[in-house]
Amino acid sequence: MAKVSIALKINVSITLNIPLVKKILMSQSKSPAKQTAAVSVLIVDDEPGMRGFLAKALSKRFALVESAATIDEAEQIRSRCHFDLLIVDIRLPGRSGIEWHEALSDTERRSDIIFMTGYADLEVAITALRAGASDFILKPFHLDQMLQAVDRCIERRLLKRQNLMLKRELSLSQASSIIGTSDAMMNLKQIIERVAPTPSAVLIQGESGTGKELVARALHQQSGRQGAFVPVNCGSISPELIESELFGHVAGAFTGAKGSREGLFSFASGGTIFLDEIGEMPLQMQTALLRVLEQRSIRPVGSEKEVAIDVRIVAATNRDLEQEVDQGNFRRDLFYRLNVLDIQIPPLRERADDIVDLTYFFTRQLAVELGTNEVTWTHEDLQLLQAQPWPGNIRELRNMIERCLLLGKPPAEYWKKSNTVQEPSPEAGYPLQWTLKQVERQHVEQVVDAHQGNKSAAARVLGVSRKTLDRKYKEWQQEES
């Protein structure tokens, strides 16, 4: 089991990631079989021979293929499972294909539709296309004709799906740049280059703010995988909804599930899913995740069908998972399945040599983003930065530099002012001449530091909301300026 200590640098640039855009769009034009494996198809035709013929041909390519003889029967099937593609004969007993208004007008569960007919009627074809058909095929047809029509529909659908994930990726993306001269960083680059192309699971461990997601993104970007990078914070999703968020659900699976919905694993098809704060995942969900790792398939909530997936799983935690396993809070078998490669990210206080490079990087980047002048760093400033314990790690360093830019003050001046306010010894308590506001600030900052910069956790201990804590910090920053 390889353990890697690393140093890294955060780049929160909002610049468009052109290589990422090209990578995702190129994957669509190729329409790889790995991405089409999760496609679902419903065939509606009153001829048993035609249903069997198409079902047999399409089942070789797609994970879920079902069939129905009438619109009413098809609607019953569709009510319990979402379908990406509907292949529908126009002339059917009861309602015709063009009269299937539930499918044609459903904007939430919109499916591509290929209409079939044995009547070469131009007016019927125009009516079908106006009704929302994606394609139109005349009977009799060769199988290749149908497969070409299906491929066109699926390619368009995958493009829409990946464009959605591209927008999500770009909106959440933080471009990572592993820079510096430390041995830890050089070692990190070599490790990422070596393991990125493999499908093996990776477990990234480290304190909050050390850059675990950035390492995960670097692994994905160098993996050659054509799908999207999908980050998921397991601690921010309620236990009742996490299974649906990850695996999706079918209509009626639970109260409020009016329609079917794809999960984040489906969106990550052909790519990487990053399960951040995996230690927060409920035990029941850990069992389901273990099954996914072993069988490489998912089952949407309320569905009886398994859907094959090709997703690389990268997990991260700031907890000691081995200790969580011993305490019964984390499944031992899941820990071993995730811990194929263990990357340990050391805290910033253990790699002070990288602070100077990080400081200059953040200074240039934030000055551009904030539209401010760069702070001039003196030798004293850099020494002070390197001497700090940085309980919030890289995130705290970045926030510190941002504060300095906004206030127009270098760190040396900031800490000189702060140190005049924060000088009580543990034995003596707070100086008698301190105001209540000074005592409050000292106590709040000590609690936040004790929780490694996690303000949400500190707020719970202090008995206030996170919003109140943020407001307090904002008031103190305004007073300093």
Disulfide bonds with the S-S distance in Angstrom:
none
